[in-house]
Amino acid sequence: MSILWGLMKEHGASVEEDELRQLSAFTQRYATGESAVFVDGRVGMGLQPYLSHARSVMEARPYIDAYGNVVCFDGRLDNVQELVELLDCDDAKPSDSRIVLAAFQRWGEECFARLTGDWALSLWCKREQKLILARDHAGTRSLYFWRQGHRMQWATYLDTFTATGAALPLSEDYAAAYLSCSLTRDLTPYEDIRSVLPGHYLVVRNRIVSQQAHWSPLIKTSLRYRTDAEYDEHFLAAFQQAITRRTGSGAPILAQLSGGMDSTSIVCMSDFIRRAANPDAEILDTISFFDDSEASLDERRYFSITEARRGKIGIHVDVAFSQRTFEEPYSEAGSYQLPGADSFSLKQEEVFLHAVWEKGYRSILSGIGGDEVLGGVPDGLPELADYLVSGKLRTLFRQAVAWSLPERCPLVEMTSNTVRYTAQLYTRSNPKSRPIPPWISRELRDCCANNERAMDMVPRRIGIAPHRLENALSWWQVMETLPHLSPQILFRTEYRYPMLDKNLVEFLFSIPPEQLVRPGRRRFMMRRALRGIVPSEILERRRKAFQLRAPMNAVRAAQPKLESLISGSRIAEMGLIDVASLRCALKATASGNAEWYQAVLRAIAYELWLGTRFDGRGAIDTAEERQPICPSLALF
């Protein structure tokens, strides 16, 4: 992805070009082209191009229109032809930046809702003297901002802020969310640095900062067909479009291929599209991860089936959790900006450096999001809650019986679960939030409660069907898992997410939920539609297991080391945790109790991260030299 950064100062002050270019030095190594900057009085904007698709060659610098408006654009617009026709562009092949400014001139801030694709941007409106920062509907590009009095700084990566040498106080709210395994939303580890939310745009004008949504996962339209075949046809068209948009001409693309349905479907559909046009067409290269230490995650068996069918062996990478060191990830190349890595992560990055970056791959296709949008989670509660809220009690009873059988759940319990779930859906900001770990301090517990109230992404719920609320809440869970949000040190590839395509998601969120999942049959429509395209062994595979045994075995093997780490932990010195309680949870996890293992791993990861960045004064030590040097594999 291209790298954006910039500065805006108060009226009467000026941004110097040298000042702006100094900020670019910390991220230039992640770009494929040279930095280009724009400076006009109190505003300075920069762009480091990342050439990954055919149209990206037109985005080498900030674009300025006839009105003095400036935009730095990172990404790819997918509805170019539609916008060109609506805007009556006189240019035969306008750049995405030009289209954005023409759309802004025509529709103002409403233009962002009309942009389809993977993108982020910074825009300076000269006439109104306002700065706008915006991200696409799924937040496929990161974009952070830091307000210091009258000064606003923004950047694609946190490196731009931390590498300047400024003392950055830690965010207690972020620590509370991270350590309790809650959503972090727009929080970062640093108190004053926030993220523009996915599907939102930030406006800075006259010392006022406001953030507005231009897209919502709370899709309220309904789409109903008469036959299953019509749903299948629409799905196939939308799915093909999502993949075609992300696999066009440009730098080589690498597709993740696990043994699961999502990544396999993406790879097989891409092959289907290409070979339908040309039987001898080149098909995508793939990368697959395996962990032989986790018996329930026998991925090699399944991705090998797909490789044999397509006649192409991909790159295989061992990511066994047993190799985790639980040691601080020191590197002369820099520091991880977010918790989650250990020293083994750096070794994995070296593997990726040789297998991915040095072979010219600039983009990776990921299947993330498929479970949540395509009915991969076998949960009947949203459907049952719909019947309860709408008063269809006879249908509720019939479907409760149907769901009880595969779940092996008594009918009374299924019914009571439905009532409880429905009540929580309308009264709690996050009905699926996990209990707060017992070792979290009282101060952080208060932060957790405040965070949950402040971060309610669906504040108005009355009158909205339960399955639509569930879709929206699940969407925000997905937004926390995208790999580009935890960038590497050595190099940074561009991630593309076909399952999160705007048109595809809007279709999936508008159809009846029983088309996606039924009692004893998850991914109902997907299995029907992709029959003959995806190997039957994958389509009919039982739901992939969660990695559990390997992390707990790793904790058991490293227990003495972790006991020592916790005893002298910085998070305890900072008053964030109770050491005795965390030590008890660690022992329980090492003994095979899985109740708190995820939260234990989070505490370890945060402690290791602090060890690489803590200066002893409650702030981050950022005065380190960065040298140029893949995706990091997080502890959790």
N, C-alpha and C positions, 0 to 999 in steps of 0.2 A: 504494500500500500504506500502511496505517496505520503510524505510527511509535511504536515502543516504546523506553522508556529507564527507567533506575532506578539506585538505589544500595542497597547493603546494607553496614552497618558492623558492628564487633565488638559483642559483648554489653556493654550498659551505655552505649553511644553512641547518639545520636539523629540521625536525618535531619531537617533542617528543610525546610519546604515551599518557602521562598524559594530554598534551595540547589538543590532539585529543579527548580524553575521556571526558574532561570538556565540550566540545561542545555537546556531545551526551546527557548530563544530561537534556537538555531542551526539548528533544523530546522522550525520552525513554518511557514515559507514553503512547505514541500513538502506540507503537509497541506491538507485541504479543510474542516476544522473546528477549533475551539479546543481547546487543551490541557486535559486533565483529569488530576488527580493523586490518589494515595492515599498517606498517610503514617501509619505506625504504629510508633513507637519507632525501632528501628534499620533499618527497611526503608521505602523510598519507591519508588513505581512510577508511571510516567506513560504516557499514551496520547494521541497526536495522530491523530484519526480521518481516514481517507481514504475518502470515500464513493464507491464505484465499482459496487456491485451492490446488489440490493434488500435483502438481509439486513444489509448493512453499517451501515444506519441504527441498528441495535440495539447497535452497538459503539462508543458515543460516549465511554465512560469505563471505568475499571477496574471489574470486577464482583466483588462480595464475597458469599460464601455464608453460611449460618447458622453455620458452624463457624469463621468468621474467615479462611478461605482466600480469596486474592485472585488474579485472573488478568487480564492484559492480553493481548488476542487480536488478532492481525493476520491477516486473510485470509478464507477461505471454507471451511466444511465442506460436503462434497458428500453425505455419508451421514447427513444429519440425521434422516430418517424412521426409518432402521434403529436409530440410537442412541436416539431418543426411545422406541421400542418396547422396546428392551432395558433402558432405565433407568426405564421407567414414569413419565415426566415428567407432572406434573399440569398444566403450562402448555401451552395449545393451540399457542402459537408461541414457544417458548423461544429465546433468543439463543444464538449459538454459544458465547459465554463461559459461559453457564449450563450448557450441555450438557457443556462441557469439565470444569467443576468437579464436576458430577454424576458424570461418568465417572471422574474422579480419586478421588472419594470411594468409588466402587464398586470400581474395579480398581487403584487406586494408580498407580504409574509404568507399569504395563502398558497403561494406557489410551491412550497415544500411538500404539501399534500399531494401535488400532481407529479412529483418526481418518483419514478420507479427504478430501483436498482440498488447497488451497494455503494454507498457514498457517505462522505462527511465534507463539510465546507466551512470556510470563514468568509464572511461578506461584509464589506464596508460600504454603507450607503452615505455618499458624500452630502447630498442635499439635507438629509435629516440628521446627519452626524451620529449615526448609530452603527454599532457593531452587531453582527448576527453570527452565531455559531450553531450549526445544525448537524444532526446525524439521521441516517435513514431509519426506516421503520424497525429494523432488527439490530441496529447498532453494530453493523459489520465492520466499522472502523472506530477506533477509540478517539476521543477528543476531550481534553481536560482544560480547565481554566483555573486561574489563581487571581483573586482580587485582593489588592493591597492598597487600601485607601482609594485614591483616584487612579490608580494604575491597574490595568487588566492585562494579564499575560495568558496565552493559550498555546496548546501544543498537542500533537498527536500522541506523543509518548511522555511519560513522567520523567524520563531522563533529562529532558530540556529544563525542568524545574530543579531537579536534585543535583545536577552536575555543575550548577553555578557556584556552589560553595555556600549558599545561604543556609542558615539554621532553620530547619523545618520542624516545628513541634508535631509530635505524634497526635493522631486523632483518637480520642477515647471512644467516640462513637463507632469508628471502624473496628477498633480492637474488640469492642463488645459484640458487634455483629459477626466478625470473623471467628472469634473464640467460641461463640455460642452456635456456630453453624447456621446463622441467619443470613438473610439477603443483605448485601452491602449497598445495592442500588447505585447511587451517585457518589457514595463515600470513597475516599482513598485512604491509605495509611497516614496521610498528612492532613493536619487539621484544617488548613486553609485552601486545599486543592480539591476541587470537585470535578465530576465528570458530567458532560451533557448527557442526559438520559436518552436511550434509544427512542426513536419516534418523536423527538422533541427538538425545539430550537430555542436558543438563549438570545435575548435581546439586551444590549447594554446601551443606555442612552441617558444623558443628564444624571449620571451617578446612580441611576436606577437599573437594577438587574432583574429581569423576569424570565421565566421559562414556561413555554407553552407547548402543548402536544399538537403535532400535525397528523398523527396516526394513532389509533388505539387498537389493541387486540380484542377489545370488547365489540365484536362484530354483531350488529343487531339485525342485519338483513337475513332473510330465510330463503333458502333455495330448495325446492322440492321437485323431484322428477317422478314420473309414473313407474319407471322400471329401474332395476339395478343396472342394466346395461347403459342407461343414460348417465348414471353417476360414474360408471367406469370410464365411459368415453370422455367425459369432462375431466376426470382425474388424469387420464393418460395425456390429454392435450396440455393440461397445466403442468404436469410433471416433465413432459418433454420440453416444454418452453423454459422451465426453470433450469434444466440441465444445459440446454442449448445456449442460454444466456451466459452461462458460466464456463463454457468449454469452447468458445470461439477462437479465432486465430490470435496469435500472440506468442509470448514466451511459453516454453513447455509447461504442462500442467501435470501434477501428480495427484492421483486419487487415493484416498484412504480406503482400504479394503479389509474389513474385519470379517468375522463369520456371521455378523448380524444382518438383518434385513435392510437397514437403511443404506449403509455404505455399499452393500452388494447390489441393491436396486439401482443406485446411482451409476455404478460402474456398468452394470448390464444394460441399463437404458441408454447410456452413452454409446455402448457398442451397437445396440439395436439401431439407434439414429444414424450412426456413421455408416454402418454396413448396409442399411436400407438405401442410402444415397450412393454408396460405392462398396461393393463386396470386398474390395482389396484395400479399403481405407485403413489408415493407421489408427489404432485404438489407444486409449489412455494407458500410461504406465501407472502402476499401483505401489503402495507401500502398506505393509501389514505388520501388526504388532502381536507378539505372543508372549505368554507367561506359562512355562511348563510347571512352575511351582504351584499353580492354582488349578487343581484337577477339574473344577467346575467351569473353567474358562478355556476349554479345549478349542481355541480359535483356529489353530493350524489345520485341523481336520476339516473345518468348514470353508475357510478361505481357499484351501487347496482345491476344493470342489469347483469353485468359481474359476480359479486359475486354469484348471484342466479344461473346463468348458470353453473358455475364451482363447486357449492356446497361448497364454503369455504368463510367465512367472514374474512376480514383482519383487520388490525389495522387502526383506524380512528383518525385523528388529526385535531383539529380546528385551522386554521391559519388565522382567521379573522383579516383583517388589522385594524379593529376598536380597537383591543387590543394593538396596538402600543403605546408606551409611549412617544417616542421622548425624552428620557432621556439617559444619558451616561451609557454604559454597564460596570459598574465596577464589577470586580470579583477577589477574591483572587487567582483564578486558573490561571489568566493571562489576556492578552489583545488580542482583535481581531487585526490581522495583516493588515487587509484591511478594508476600510470604508464600511458601509452598515448595521450595527447592532445597536440596541438600547437595553435597559434593558429587554424588553420583549423577545428578542432573547435568553437571558440566561434562562428564564423560559421555553421556547420551547426546549432548549437543555436538560433540566432536564427531560422533557417528553420523548425525544428521548433516553436519557440515560437508562430509565427504560424499554421503549418499544422495543428498538433495541439492544443496546450494552449488557445489562445485560441478554438478552435472547439468546446471542451467535451469533447474526447476524454480519457478518464481511464485507459483500458486498451488495450493493444496485444496482439493475438494473434500469436504467433511460432511458426514451424515448426521451431525448433531441436530437435534430437534425433532427427528422422526417419531420417536416414542410419544412425544407430547402432542403433536399435531395430527398423527395418523392412527391413533388408537392403539398404541403399543402398550399402554398401561391397562391391565384388565380390571378396571374399576367401574362397577355398575352404579355407584352412588349418585353421580350427576344425573344419569337417566332417571333413576328412581325418585330423586329429589324433584325433577321436572314434573312427574306425575303427582307428587304430593302437593306441590305448590299450585298446580293447575286444578286440583280437586278430582283428578281421575283415579279414584281410589280402587276401582275394580282392576284397572290396568296396572296400578301400583302393586296390588296383591299378586296378580299373575306374573309380573316380571320379577317381583321379589322372590317368588318360588323358583323361577328360572335361574336367577343369579345365585340362589342359595345352594343349588345342586353342585355346580363346578367349584364353588368356593368352600363347600362342605361346612356351611354356616347355617345354624338353625334359623328358621323363618322369623322367629321372634327377635333374635339378635340382629338379623338383616334389617328388619323393620325399624328397630330402635336405633340402629346405626344410621339409617336414612334420616330419621327425625333429628338426631343429634348433629349429623353432618349439615343438614339444611339450616338448622338454627345457627351453627357456627359460621356458615357461609355468609349469612346476612349480618352477623353481629361482630365478627372478628376480622381484623384486617388481613390476617393470614391464618386461615383455619388449619393449615397443615404445618404450622411452625412447630419445631421440636422443643421439648423441654430444655430449659437452661441448665447446663452442666452444674453440678453442685459445688464445684470449686471456683466458680465465677464470683468475684467480690460483689458486695452489696452495691457499690458505686456503679459497676458495670451492669448489674441487673437493672438498675434504674435507667441506664442508657439503653438497654435492650428494649425496655417498655416504651421509652420515648421514641426510639427508632421505629418501632412497629406502628405507633400512632402517626408519626410524621411521614412514614413511607407508604401509606396506604395508597396503592396505585389504582384502586377501584373504589373511590369514596362513596359513590352513589349507586346503591345496589337494589333498592326496592323497585319491583316491577320488572327486573331482569331475570330471565330464566337461569336456573342454577347451572346448567351445562355451559352457558355462555360465560358466567362468572368463573367457572372452573377453567375454561379455555384461557381467559385473561390472566388468572393467577398462575396457571402453568406456564404461560408465555414468559412471565417475569422470572420464573425459576430458570427457564432455558437461558435467558439473557445473562445469567451469572456463570454459565458453563462454557461459553465460547472461548476457544483456545487463544485467539488473538489478544484477549484481555490479559493474558499472563505472558508477555513477550520474552523472548530469549535474550541471551547476551551476545552470542557469536554471530548470528544473522537472524533476520526476521522475514519469514515468508508471508504471503498474502493468503488468507483463508477465505474460501467461498463456501456458502451454505445453501445448496439447492432446496433443502427441506424448509428453509425459512423464506423462500421466495414470496414476495408480497402478494402476487395474484394467487399463488397456490394456497397460501395460508388463509386468505380471505374466502376462497372456495371451501376449504376444509372446515372453517369455523362457521360457515353459513348453512351447512347441510345437517340433516338429522343425526344426532350422535349415534343412533343404532346402525348407521352406515359404516361407522368406524370401528365400533367394538360391540360385541354381543356376548351373552352368557356363554362362556367356554370357547369363545372365538374372538381373539383380538385381531386388529388390522383386517377387519372383515372385507372392506372394499379393496384395499391394497392387494390382498391375496388373490382376489378374483381378477383384478385388472392386469396384474403382472404375470399371470399364469402363462407359461411359454416363453417369457422373457427372462425371468429369474429362475435359477435351478430350484426344483421342487423341494430338495433337501433343505434349502434355506427358507423357502416360503413356509414350510411346515415345521420348521425347527421350533422347539419350545423356547419360551422367552429366555434370553441370555441371562446367566447368573450374575449376581453382583460379586465383585472381588471382596472376599472376606477372610478366608483362611490365610492367604499369603501375608496380608498386612499384619494380622495378629501373630503369625509365626515370626515375622520380622521384629515385631515389638518384643516378643519373648526372647529372641536371640540377643537383642540389644538392651535388654532390661537393665543390667548393671550400668551401662553407659547412660541410659536415659534417667535412671535414678540420680546419678551424679549431676546430669544436666538440670534436672528439676530442682535439686537441692540448692544450687547456686543460681537459680534462674533470675533473669532481669525482670520478667513479667511479675514475679513475686515481689521483687524490690520496688517495682512501680505500683504495687498494691492492686494488681489486676486479678490475681488468683490467690487461693488458699493452698499452700504447698502440700499440707498433710492430706487434704481431700483429693488433690490431683494424684499424689503418690498412691493412694488407695485405688483410684481408678486405673492407674497404670498397672498395678499388680493384678487387678481383676482382668484387665485386657490381656495381659501376658498369660493368664491362667485359662483363657478361652471365653471369657464373658464379653459378648459383643455390644453390650448396652451403650457404652460410651466410647467405643473405639474411634469413631470418626472425630469426635471432639478432642480426644487425647492426641490424635495425629495433628489436629489443628493447633493445639497448644504447643506441641513440639516444633511444628513448622514456624510458628510465630516467634518462638524463642530463638531458633536458628537464624531467622531473618534479622532479628534485633542484633544478634551477635556480629553480623557483618556490617551494621550501619550505626550502632549506638555509640554516642560520643561521651556517655557518662553524665550528661546534663539534662536528660529527658528530651533531647533533640537529636536529629539525624546528622551524622558526620558525612558531609558530601564533598569535602575537599580531596577528591581522589582523581588520579589521572586515568583517562579512558583510552584504551588502545583498541583498534579494530579487531575484531575477531568475527540457532537451530532450535526445534521446539523443545523447551525444557519440560521434563516430566515431573510433575509436582508430587510431593508427598501426599497431599490431599487438596 
